Amino acid sequence: MLKIAFHPEYIHPVRAGHRFPMEKYELIPLQLLHEGVVKTENFFEPLLVSFEIACLAHDPDYVQALFDLTLDPRMVRRIGFPLTGSLVDRERYLVDGTIKSALYAQQYGISFNVAGGTHHAGYDFGEGFCLLNDQAVAARYLLKNKLAKKILIIDLDVHQGNGTAHIFQDDQDVFTFSIHGDKNFPFIKESSDLDLPVSDGITDDLYLQLLSKHLPNLFNKVKPDFVFYQAGVDILATDKLGKLKLSPAGCRLRDEFVLLNCLQYQVPVQVCMGGGYSLHIKDIVNAHCETFKIAVDLYNF
């Protein structure tokens, strides 16, 4: 069964006109159910991740300040949301959702979190709407519990996964791979194990050629026994922040290629939605829902 992490707390209230499209976390499950892609039993509700587990990928002092709501105001500004207990709880739910999703992926081949992909959170900092790095914590959880030996993180959000790169910069058990806009946020990049920065305005063909050139080589070189996939849809031409020019069809082909490689190399994959900032919310939701549909088709759910 395709298992999908979702919690009502994913839909955190933000001020009117905020550029972060929080409503997508409510609309994605509704759209999937409306179209008959999944049923209610496909969804599971995560719990609050513990302090100890959050510290698998983060500095304990940072996590404590986050949980106690005592972060430095400059860090709060860097994150971009007002710091509240409900916001921290939201992040704790989505981290647990990604951990449990990873465990389901090992059972069924693939699993999703409706939220997550909070890749700007580093070892001792939050940034860009990210407080805790859910896929990094989940990767460390698998390694600590000897559920994986070598992990590949595929980050295809338009923004570099700087926090993920920061956390795993000296970790030989996790290989970080990012294709991202060269001149986009974050403007000071970290070093992933493989970074492929692309120019503004890149279209489907060049993007997909780049991905197809490098991804199979990584499976052969890294030989992962688990994959985390950050499937941001801010690569779309309609995205307000992305600066790339991919079509919905190109975005779908990207996801299909990633998941086909996971299938071909028989590596379980956990998928998080990542970013998406198109002017019309339907463009974001439709692109995210396509990722789920590809999984249902390829994995015969």
Contacts in CASP RR format, 6 or more apart in sequence:
PFRMAT RR
TARGET T0000
AUTHOR 0000-0000-0000
METHOD contacts of the structure
MODEL  1
MLKIAFHPEYIHPVRAGHRFPMEKYELIPLQLLHEGVVKTENFFEPLLVS
FEIACLAHDPDYVQALFDLTLDPRMVRRIGFPLTGSLVDRERYLVDGTIK
SALYAQQYGISFNVAGGTHHAGYDFGEGFCLLNDQAVAARYLLKNKLAKK
ILIIDLDVHQGNGTAHIFQDDQDVFTFSIHGDKNFPFIKESSDLDLPVSD
GITDDLYLQLLSKHLPNLFNKVKPDFVFYQAGVDILATDKLGKLKLSPAG
CRLRDEFVLLNCLQYQVPVQVCMGGGYSLHIKDIVNAHCETFKIAVDLYN
F
1 41 0 8 1.000
1 42 0 8 1.000
1 108 0 8 1.000
1 301 0 8 1.000
2 38 0 8 1.000
2 42 0 8 1.000
2 108 0 8 1.000
2 110 0 8 1.000
2 111 0 8 1.000
2 112 0 8 1.000
2 292 0 8 1.000
2 295 0 8 1.000
2 296 0 8 1.000
2 299 0 8 1.000
2 301 0 8 1.000
3 42 0 8 1.000
3 43 0 8 1.000
3 44 0 8 1.000
3 100 0 8 1.000
3 101 0 8 1.000
3 104 0 8 1.000
3 108 0 8 1.000
3 111 0 8 1.000
3 112 0 8 1.000
4 29 0 8 1.000
4 32 0 8 1.000
4 38 0 8 1.000
4 42 0 8 1.000
4 43 0 8 1.000
4 44 0 8 1.000
4 101 0 8 1.000
4 111 0 8 1.000
4 112 0 8 1.000
4 113 0 8 1.000
4 114 0 8 1.000
4 292 0 8 1.000
5 43 0 8 1.000
5 44 0 8 1.000
5 45 0 8 1.000
5 46 0 8 1.000
5 94 0 8 1.000
5 96 0 8 1.000
5 97 0 8 1.000
5 98 0 8 1.000
5 100 0 8 1.000
5 101 0 8 1.000
5 111 0 8 1.000
5 112 0 8 1.000
5 113 0 8 1.000
5 114 0 8 1.000
5 115 0 8 1.000
6 25 0 8 1.000
6 29 0 8 1.000
6 43 0 8 1.000
6 44 0 8 1.000
6 45 0 8 1.000
6 113 0 8 1.000
6 114 0 8 1.000
6 115 0 8 1.000
7 45 0 8 1.000
7 46 0 8 1.000
7 90 0 8 1.000
7 93 0 8 1.000
7 94 0 8 1.000
7 97 0 8 1.000
9 86 0 8 1.000
9 89 0 8 1.000
9 90 0 8 1.000
9 93 0 8 1.000
10 25 0 8 1.000
10 26 0 8 1.000
10 90 0 8 1.000
10 93 0 8 1.000
10 94 0 8 1.000
10 114 0 8 1.000
10 115 0 8 1.000
11 22 0 8 1.000
11 23 0 8 1.000
11 25 0 8 1.000
11 26 0 8 1.000
12 22 0 8 1.000
12 81 0 8 1.000
12 86 0 8 1.000
12 87 0 8 1.000
12 90 0 8 1.000
13 22 0 8 1.000
14 20 0 8 1.000
14 22 0 8 1.000
14 81 0 8 1.000
19 240 0 8 1.000
19 241 0 8 1.000
19 277 0 8 1.000
20 81 0 8 1.000
20 129 0 8 1.000
20 277 0 8 1.000
21 276 0 8 1.000
21 277 0 8 1.000
21 281 0 8 1.000
21 284 0 8 1.000
23 281 0 8 1.000
24 273 0 8 1.000
24 276 0 8 1.000
24 281 0 8 1.000
24 284 0 8 1.000
24 285 0 8 1.000
24 288 0 8 1.000
25 114 0 8 1.000
25 115 0 8 1.000
27 281 0 8 1.000
27 285 0 8 1.000
28 114 0 8 1.000
28 273 0 8 1.000
28 285 0 8 1.000
28 288 0 8 1.000
28 289 0 8 1.000
29 43 0 8 1.000
29 114 0 8 1.000
31 285 0 8 1.000
31 286 0 8 1.000
31 289 0 8 1.000
32 38 0 8 1.000
32 289 0 8 1.000
32 292 0 8 1.000
33 39 0 8 1.000
33 40 0 8 1.000
35 289 0 8 1.000
37 289 0 8 1.000
37 292 0 8 1.000
37 293 0 8 1.000
37 296 0 8 1.000
38 292 0 8 1.000
38 296 0 8 1.000
44 100 0 8 1.000
44 104 0 8 1.000
46 93 0 8 1.000
46 94 0 8 1.000
46 96 0 8 1.000
46 97 0 8 1.000
46 99 0 8 1.000
46 100 0 8 1.000
47 93 0 8 1.000
47 96 0 8 1.000
48 89 0 8 1.000
48 92 0 8 1.000
48 93 0 8 1.000
48 96 0 8 1.000
49 92 0 8 1.000
49 93 0 8 1.000
49 95 0 8 1.000
49 96 0 8 1.000
49 99 0 8 1.000
49 132 0 8 1.000
49 137 0 8 1.000
51 60 0 8 1.000
51 63 0 8 1.000
51 64 0 8 1.000
51 67 0 8 1.000
53 95 0 8 1.000
53 96 0 8 1.000
53 99 0 8 1.000
53 137 0 8 1.000
53 141 0 8 1.000
54 63 0 8 1.000
54 92 0 8 1.000
54 95 0 8 1.000
54 132 0 8 1.000
54 137 0 8 1.000
55 63 0 8 1.000
56 137 0 8 1.000
56 140 0 8 1.000
56 141 0 8 1.000
56 144 0 8 1.000
57 122 0 8 1.000
57 123 0 8 1.000
57 132 0 8 1.000
57 133 0 8 1.000
57 136 0 8 1.000
57 137 0 8 1.000
57 139 0 8 1.000
57 140 0 8 1.000
57 167 0 8 1.000
58 121 0 8 1.000
58 122 0 8 1.000
58 123 0 8 1.000
58 124 0 8 1.000
58 132 0 8 1.000
58 133 0 8 1.000
58 137 0 8 1.000
58 167 0 8 1.000
59 123 0 8 1.000
59 124 0 8 1.000
61 124 0 8 1.000
62 123 0 8 1.000
62 124 0 8 1.000
62 125 0 8 1.000
62 126 0 8 1.000
63 132 0 8 1.000
65 71 0 8 1.000
65 72 0 8 1.000
66 83 0 8 1.000
66 88 0 8 1.000
66 131 0 8 1.000
66 132 0 8 1.000
67 88 0 8 1.000
69 83 0 8 1.000
69 84 0 8 1.000
69 85 0 8 1.000
69 88 0 8 1.000
71 79 0 8 1.000
71 83 0 8 1.000
75 125 0 8 1.000
75 126 0 8 1.000
76 82 0 8 1.000
76 83 0 8 1.000
78 125 0 8 1.000
78 126 0 8 1.000
78 127 0 8 1.000
78 128 0 8 1.000
79 126 0 8 1.000
79 127 0 8 1.000
79 128 0 8 1.000
79 129 0 8 1.000
79 130 0 8 1.000
79 131 0 8 1.000
80 128 0 8 1.000
80 129 0 8 1.000
81 87 0 8 1.000
81 129 0 8 1.000
87 131 0 8 1.000
88 131 0 8 1.000
91 118 0 8 1.000
91 131 0 8 1.000
91 132 0 8 1.000
91 134 0 8 1.000
92 132 0 8 1.000
94 113 0 8 1.000
94 115 0 8 1.000
94 116 0 8 1.000
94 118 0 8 1.000
94 134 0 8 1.000
95 132 0 8 1.000
95 134 0 8 1.000
95 137 0 8 1.000
95 138 0 8 1.000
97 113 0 8 1.000
97 134 0 8 1.000
98 113 0 8 1.000
98 116 0 8 1.000
98 117 0 8 1.000
98 134 0 8 1.000
98 135 0 8 1.000
98 137 0 8 1.000
98 138 0 8 1.000
98 270 0 8 1.000
98 272 0 8 1.000
99 134 0 8 1.000
99 137 0 8 1.000
99 138 0 8 1.000
99 141 0 8 1.000
101 111 0 8 1.000
101 112 0 8 1.000
101 113 0 8 1.000
101 138 0 8 1.000
101 270 0 8 1.000
101 271 0 8 1.000
102 111 0 8 1.000
102 138 0 8 1.000
102 141 0 8 1.000
102 142 0 8 1.000
102 226 0 8 1.000
102 228 0 8 1.000
102 268 0 8 1.000
102 270 0 8 1.000
103 111 0 8 1.000
103 147 0 8 1.000
104 111 0 8 1.000
105 111 0 8 1.000
105 226 0 8 1.000
105 268 0 8 1.000
105 269 0 8 1.000
105 270 0 8 1.000
106 147 0 8 1.000
106 226 0 8 1.000
106 268 0 8 1.000
108 299 0 8 1.000
109 262 0 8 1.000
109 268 0 8 1.000
109 269 0 8 1.000
109 299 0 8 1.000
110 259 0 8 1.000
110 262 0 8 1.000
110 268 0 8 1.000
110 269 0 8 1.000
110 270 0 8 1.000
110 271 0 8 1.000
110 295 0 8 1.000
110 299 0 8 1.000
111 270 0 8 1.000
111 271 0 8 1.000
112 270 0 8 1.000
112 271 0 8 1.000
112 272 0 8 1.000
112 273 0 8 1.000
112 291 0 8 1.000
112 292 0 8 1.000
112 295 0 8 1.000
113 134 0 8 1.000
113 270 0 8 1.000
113 271 0 8 1.000
113 272 0 8 1.000
113 273 0 8 1.000
114 273 0 8 1.000
115 272 0 8 1.000
115 273 0 8 1.000
116 134 0 8 1.000
116 135 0 8 1.000
116 272 0 8 1.000
116 273 0 8 1.000
116 274 0 8 1.000
117 130 0 8 1.000
117 133 0 8 1.000
117 134 0 8 1.000
117 135 0 8 1.000
117 157 0 8 1.000
117 230 0 8 1.000
117 232 0 8 1.000
117 272 0 8 1.000
117 273 0 8 1.000
117 274 0 8 1.000
117 275 0 8 1.000
118 129 0 8 1.000
118 130 0 8 1.000
118 131 0 8 1.000
118 132 0 8 1.000
118 133 0 8 1.000
118 134 0 8 1.000
118 135 0 8 1.000
118 274 0 8 1.000
119 130 0 8 1.000
119 133 0 8 1.000
119 135 0 8 1.000
119 155 0 8 1.000
119 157 0 8 1.000
119 159 0 8 1.000
119 161 0 8 1.000
119 162 0 8 1.000
119 163 0 8 1.000
119 164 0 8 1.000
119 230 0 8 1.000
119 274 0 8 1.000
120 126 0 8 1.000
120 127 0 8 1.000
120 128 0 8 1.000
120 129 0 8 1.000
120 130 0 8 1.000
120 133 0 8 1.000
120 159 0 8 1.000
120 161 0 8 1.000
120 162 0 8 1.000
120 163 0 8 1.000
120 186 0 8 1.000
121 127 0 8 1.000
121 130 0 8 1.000
121 131 0 8 1.000
121 132 0 8 1.000
121 133 0 8 1.000
121 136 0 8 1.000
121 163 0 8 1.000
122 133 0 8 1.000
122 136 0 8 1.000
122 162 0 8 1.000
122 163 0 8 1.000
122 164 0 8 1.000
122 166 0 8 1.000
122 167 0 8 1.000
123 163 0 8 1.000
123 166 0 8 1.000
123 167 0 8 1.000
125 163 0 8 1.000
127 162 0 8 1.000
127 163 0 8 1.000
127 186 0 8 1.000
128 185 0 8 1.000
128 186 0 8 1.000
130 163 0 8 1.000
133 163 0 8 1.000
133 164 0 8 1.000
133 167 0 8 1.000
134 272 0 8 1.000
135 153 0 8 1.000
135 164 0 8 1.000
135 228 0 8 1.000
135 230 0 8 1.000
135 270 0 8 1.000
135 272 0 8 1.000
136 153 0 8 1.000
136 163 0 8 1.000
136 164 0 8 1.000
136 167 0 8 1.000
136 168 0 8 1.000
138 228 0 8 1.000
138 270 0 8 1.000
139 148 0 8 1.000
139 151 0 8 1.000
139 153 0 8 1.000
139 168 0 8 1.000
139 174 0 8 1.000
139 226 0 8 1.000
139 228 0 8 1.000
141 147 0 8 1.000
142 148 0 8 1.000
142 151 0 8 1.000
142 226 0 8 1.000
143 149 0 8 1.000
143 151 0 8 1.000
143 173 0 8 1.000
143 174 0 8 1.000
147 226 0 8 1.000
148 224 0 8 1.000
148 225 0 8 1.000
148 226 0 8 1.000
149 173 0 8 1.000
149 225 0 8 1.000
150 173 0 8 1.000
150 174 0 8 1.000
150 175 0 8 1.000
150 222 0 8 1.000
150 223 0 8 1.000
150 224 0 8 1.000
150 225 0 8 1.000
150 226 0 8 1.000
151 173 0 8 1.000
151 174 0 8 1.000
151 175 0 8 1.000
151 224 0 8 1.000
151 225 0 8 1.000
151 226 0 8 1.000
151 227 0 8 1.000
151 228 0 8 1.000
152 174 0 8 1.000
152 175 0 8 1.000
152 177 0 8 1.000
152 218 0 8 1.000
152 219 0 8 1.000
152 222 0 8 1.000
152 224 0 8 1.000
152 226 0 8 1.000
152 227 0 8 1.000
152 228 0 8 1.000
152 267 0 8 1.000
153 164 0 8 1.000
153 168 0 8 1.000
153 174 0 8 1.000
153 175 0 8 1.000
153 176 0 8 1.000
153 177 0 8 1.000
153 227 0 8 1.000
153 228 0 8 1.000
153 230 0 8 1.000
154 177 0 8 1.000
154 215 0 8 1.000
154 227 0 8 1.000
154 228 0 8 1.000
154 229 0 8 1.000
154 230 0 8 1.000
154 258 0 8 1.000
155 161 0 8 1.000
155 164 0 8 1.000
155 176 0 8 1.000
155 177 0 8 1.000
155 178 0 8 1.000
155 179 0 8 1.000
155 180 0 8 1.000
155 192 0 8 1.000
155 230 0 8 1.000
156 178 0 8 1.000
156 179 0 8 1.000
156 211 0 8 1.000
156 229 0 8 1.000
156 230 0 8 1.000
156 231 0 8 1.000
156 232 0 8 1.000
156 235 0 8 1.000
156 254 0 8 1.000
156 258 0 8 1.000
157 180 0 8 1.000
157 230 0 8 1.000
157 231 0 8 1.000
157 232 0 8 1.000
157 234 0 8 1.000
157 235 0 8 1.000
157 274 0 8 1.000
157 275 0 8 1.000
158 180 0 8 1.000
158 181 0 8 1.000
158 184 0 8 1.000
158 232 0 8 1.000
158 234 0 8 1.000
158 235 0 8 1.000
158 239 0 8 1.000
158 241 0 8 1.000
158 242 0 8 1.000
158 243 0 8 1.000
158 244 0 8 1.000
158 275 0 8 1.000
159 180 0 8 1.000
159 181 0 8 1.000
159 184 0 8 1.000
159 185 0 8 1.000
159 186 0 8 1.000
159 234 0 8 1.000
159 241 0 8 1.000
159 242 0 8 1.000
159 275 0 8 1.000
160 178 0 8 1.000
160 180 0 8 1.000
160 181 0 8 1.000
160 184 0 8 1.000
160 186 0 8 1.000
160 189 0 8 1.000
160 190 0 8 1.000
160 192 0 8 1.000
160 195 0 8 1.000
160 197 0 8 1.000
161 176 0 8 1.000
161 178 0 8 1.000
161 180 0 8 1.000
161 190 0 8 1.000
161 192 0 8 1.000
161 230 0 8 1.000
162 186 0 8 1.000
162 188 0 8 1.000
162 189 0 8 1.000
162 190 0 8 1.000
163 190 0 8 1.000
164 176 0 8 1.000
164 178 0 8 1.000
164 192 0 8 1.000
165 176 0 8 1.000
165 178 0 8 1.000
165 189 0 8 1.000
165 190 0 8 1.000
165 191 0 8 1.000
165 192 0 8 1.000
165 193 0 8 1.000
165 195 0 8 1.000
166 190 0 8 1.000
168 174 0 8 1.000
168 176 0 8 1.000
168 193 0 8 1.000
169 190 0 8 1.000
169 191 0 8 1.000
175 193 0 8 1.000
175 194 0 8 1.000
175 218 0 8 1.000
175 222 0 8 1.000
175 224 0 8 1.000
176 192 0 8 1.000
176 193 0 8 1.000
176 194 0 8 1.000
177 192 0 8 1.000
177 193 0 8 1.000
177 194 0 8 1.000
177 196 0 8 1.000
177 214 0 8 1.000
177 215 0 8 1.000
177 218 0 8 1.000
178 192 0 8 1.000
178 194 0 8 1.000
178 195 0 8 1.000
178 196 0 8 1.000
179 196 0 8 1.000
179 197 0 8 1.000
179 198 0 8 1.000
179 207 0 8 1.000
179 210 0 8 1.000
179 211 0 8 1.000
180 195 0 8 1.000
180 196 0 8 1.000
180 197 0 8 1.000
180 198 0 8 1.000
181 197 0 8 1.000
181 198 0 8 1.000
181 199 0 8 1.000
181 200 0 8 1.000
181 242 0 8 1.000
181 243 0 8 1.000
181 244 0 8 1.000
182 197 0 8 1.000
182 198 0 8 1.000
182 199 0 8 1.000
182 200 0 8 1.000
183 199 0 8 1.000
183 200 0 8 1.000
183 243 0 8 1.000
184 200 0 8 1.000
184 241 0 8 1.000
184 242 0 8 1.000
184 243 0 8 1.000
185 241 0 8 1.000
189 195 0 8 1.000
189 197 0 8 1.000
194 214 0 8 1.000
194 218 0 8 1.000
196 210 0 8 1.000
196 214 0 8 1.000
198 206 0 8 1.000
198 207 0 8 1.000
198 210 0 8 1.000
198 244 0 8 1.000
200 243 0 8 1.000
200 244 0 8 1.000
201 243 0 8 1.000
201 244 0 8 1.000
201 245 0 8 1.000
202 244 0 8 1.000
202 245 0 8 1.000
202 246 0 8 1.000
203 245 0 8 1.000
203 246 0 8 1.000
203 247 0 8 1.000
204 246 0 8 1.000
204 247 0 8 1.000
204 249 0 8 1.000
204 250 0 8 1.000
204 253 0 8 1.000
207 235 0 8 1.000
207 244 0 8 1.000
207 246 0 8 1.000
207 250 0 8 1.000
207 254 0 8 1.000
208 250 0 8 1.000
208 253 0 8 1.000
208 254 0 8 1.000
208 257 0 8 1.000
211 254 0 8 1.000
211 257 0 8 1.000
211 258 0 8 1.000
212 257 0 8 1.000
215 257 0 8 1.000
215 258 0 8 1.000
215 261 0 8 1.000
216 261 0 8 1.000
219 261 0 8 1.000
219 264 0 8 1.000
219 265 0 8 1.000
219 267 0 8 1.000
224 265 0 8 1.000
224 267 0 8 1.000
225 267 0 8 1.000
226 267 0 8 1.000
226 268 0 8 1.000
226 269 0 8 1.000
226 270 0 8 1.000
227 262 0 8 1.000
227 267 0 8 1.000
227 268 0 8 1.000
227 269 0 8 1.000
227 270 0 8 1.000
228 269 0 8 1.000
228 270 0 8 1.000
228 272 0 8 1.000
229 258 0 8 1.000
229 259 0 8 1.000
229 262 0 8 1.000
229 269 0 8 1.000
229 270 0 8 1.000
229 271 0 8 1.000
229 272 0 8 1.000
230 272 0 8 1.000
230 274 0 8 1.000
231 255 0 8 1.000
231 258 0 8 1.000
231 271 0 8 1.000
231 272 0 8 1.000
231 273 0 8 1.000
231 274 0 8 1.000
231 288 0 8 1.000
231 291 0 8 1.000
232 273 0 8 1.000
232 274 0 8 1.000
232 275 0 8 1.000
232 276 0 8 1.000
233 239 0 8 1.000
233 251 0 8 1.000
233 273 0 8 1.000
233 274 0 8 1.000
233 275 0 8 1.000
233 276 0 8 1.000
233 278 0 8 1.000
233 284 0 8 1.000
233 287 0 8 1.000
233 288 0 8 1.000
234 241 0 8 1.000
234 242 0 8 1.000
234 274 0 8 1.000
234 275 0 8 1.000
234 276 0 8 1.000
234 277 0 8 1.000
234 278 0 8 1.000
235 242 0 8 1.000
235 244 0 8 1.000
235 246 0 8 1.000
235 251 0 8 1.000
235 254 0 8 1.000
236 242 0 8 1.000
236 244 0 8 1.000
236 246 0 8 1.000
236 247 0 8 1.000
236 248 0 8 1.000
236 251 0 8 1.000
236 276 0 8 1.000
236 278 0 8 1.000
236 283 0 8 1.000
236 287 0 8 1.000
237 244 0 8 1.000
237 245 0 8 1.000
237 246 0 8 1.000
237 247 0 8 1.000
238 278 0 8 1.000
238 279 0 8 1.000
238 280 0 8 1.000
238 283 0 8 1.000
239 276 0 8 1.000
239 277 0 8 1.000
239 278 0 8 1.000
240 277 0 8 1.000
240 278 0 8 1.000
240 279 0 8 1.000
241 276 0 8 1.000
241 277 0 8 1.000
242 277 0 8 1.000
246 254 0 8 1.000
248 283 0 8 1.000
248 286 0 8 1.000
248 287 0 8 1.000
248 290 0 8 1.000
251 287 0 8 1.000
251 290 0 8 1.000
252 287 0 8 1.000
252 290 0 8 1.000
252 294 0 8 1.000
255 290 0 8 1.000
255 291 0 8 1.000
255 294 0 8 1.000
256 294 0 8 1.000
256 298 0 8 1.000
258 269 0 8 1.000
259 269 0 8 1.000
259 294 0 8 1.000
259 295 0 8 1.000
259 298 0 8 1.000
260 298 0 8 1.000
262 268 0 8 1.000
262 269 0 8 1.000
263 298 0 8 1.000
263 299 0 8 1.000
271 291 0 8 1.000
271 295 0 8 1.000
273 288 0 8 1.000
273 291 0 8 1.000
276 284 0 8 1.000
276 287 0 8 1.000
277 284 0 8 1.000
278 284 0 8 1.000
278 287 0 8 1.000
295 301 0 8 1.000
END
